Amino acid sequence: MADEHGLPQAIRVRQLLEAARESLEDAQEKVDAWREDYNRQRPHSALGNVPPAEFAERREPPASAAPRPPVHAAAPEHGP
């Protein structure tokens, strides 16, 4: 004998799971937009009150990023 509440309950559970998935997707989109704004567009006091993207465009590459001259390996010594 089948449970008389089984199918309606399963449908309701499926609807709740779908709503939760949509809510999570919506929340993820909002968090991503906030992170983008915070990390690229919003002025940061530590960067002279300019947005990080603008700061990165103005900034010169650090000396460590300059190309280094090639390193030549020492010639192998030959025995007698």
Secondary structure, 3 states (H helix, E strand, C coil): CCCCCHHHHHHHHHHHHHHHHHHHHHHHHHHHHHHHHHHHHCCEHHHCCECHHHHHHHCCCCHHHCCCCCCCCCCCCCCC
